């Protein structure tokens, strides 16, 4: 749980990557590793005490804001005496616990009302409050560090690449190059695509920061890139599948975070507070609803199904293949043409295996499968199968309309069934966000949006009528499965 809590701070869910991140913090300094661990423990313990979802706790959802609070305390606090050290550690415990309470209140409200996650907003709010309290208390109670030890100046030619890489470490308020390389390695170990997205986002936000007048030395420390790193990974591979449109939007969000950083830093600087990941939170929370409104074909990822960009890309690929096959078969069916799509593509070995299955089913060896043979074969596996249902299936299998289901037609259906079975889970995970009213049914408008998301044109009149025939105007998930298999 500790490793996942650290890793979730940069949108990866991998305990091994979490251990690499802990090593990166150790390279920055022992305190930088210790206090985030305290924050993780406090946040997760609070989640357990209040009965937060156990699965979410195991995935590190409640711990990563606590980890970032710990990193902020390690970065900004002055552990100048035993009393000050104890006061800061207790403050880190309390602040990390508060992030869990915010996730369960503010975070749930944001999800329910706007469909957006809280991201690192709990970390920002709690840390700003903690630092403001530290400033207001008498000197020495919660002392703040006067200066931050910085690395020596970098050659001008290396400032941009070093700053882009250091942006990964600045997510955890670290600046050493060795820590940054380890954070980058931790992300790449879980998802090479996420690492590439982060590098691209860090680069464009660094360039934007330079164009806005940020000191090159600050850019070299990663202060101009870390918000862009988070934005690019979030938009380009976590909340959307990594497609060309989402990558473009991810880079625009990274640029937006760099544009928002100076005014936010100026506003917070009036009261002596750092921007933290505020620009990332603001840019991402503005972009997610905007994409939903203006690019409806760019489907978001179901929040409960967040994994790696690679898995999101695979889900999109499965949906594109299955829905593309359906559209082609619909078009042919409308014009009275039905054909074998998959059988010509298989190997001789696969063809022999399917032939053996057909031979076992064709008990009278007449070269076709009858209704009675189907009923006999399914009686042990599915005794509730009805003759009417089997007649419907057999009519769909009879591609040449001769009233018989021959070896090739049987093989074609089995290939469709295998493809659908292999991709069913990924397909429905991809489909869920298109069901805006959450009624577990797709209306024609939602289905057209789904087709656009995989590069297919909307259905024509007769195609739509055939797809939605006898459904009451909407497709249930089970009916869609039937259409994918039998049309």
Number of C-alpha atoms within 10 A of each C-alpha: 19 21 23 25 33 32 31 23 23 24 24 28 24 24 21 15 26 25 17 22 27 25 18 27 27 15 18 20 15 12 17 23 21 18 25 32 24 20 31 30 22 25 31 26 18 21 24 15 8 11 9 17 13 12 9 13 19 15 21 26 27 33 36 32 34 38 33 31 34 31 26 24 27 25 18 17 19 18 21 13 12 9 13 18 17 13 17 25 21 14 19 29 23 18 27 34 26 21 34 29 19 19 24 17 11 17 19 16 16 14 13 11 8 12 14 19 21 19 23 22 22 24 29 22 17 22 26 21 14 20 21 14 12 19 17 11 11 10 10 15 16 25 22 20 13 9 8 8 7 11 12 7 12 15 11 10 8 10 19 25 17 20 30 31 28 32 37 34 30 25 24 29 25 26 24 20 22 17 27 29 17 21 31 26 19 28 27 17 16 23 23 17 19 29 22 17 27 34 26 22 32 36 28 24 34 34 20 21 24 17 11 12 10 16 12 20 19 18 25 27 28 35 29 32 38 36 34 38 36 31 36 34 32 25 27 28 30 26 24 25 27 26 16 10 14 22 21 15 19 30 26 21 32 36 27 24 31 30 18 16 23 18 13 16 17 14 14 14 13 9 12 14 17 19 19 27 24 21 26 29 21 19 23 26 19 14 19 21 14 12 17 13 11 9 13 16 20 21 24 21 22 16 14 8 13 17 19 23 26 18 18 23 18 17 22 23 18 22 24 20 15 18 19 18 17 18 20 12 21 24 16 15 17 16 11 8 12 19 14 15 14 15 19 11 10 10 9 10 9 14 15 11 12 18 16 13 14 21 17 12 17 19 17 12 11 10 14 20 22 20 14 12 16 18 16 14 15 14 13 9 9 10 10 9 13 11 13 9 10 16 14 11 16 22 16 18 25 19 22 15 11 9 13 18 22 20 18 20 22 21 23 20 22 19 19 19 17 13 16 19 14 12 18 18 13 19 22 15 17 25 22 18 17 24 16 11 10 10 8 13 20 24 14 17 12 20 20 18 20 27 20 17 19 19 13 15 14 17 17 11 9 14 19 17 14 14 22 19 12 10 10 9 15 20 21 16 15 11 15 16 16 12 16 21 23 18 20
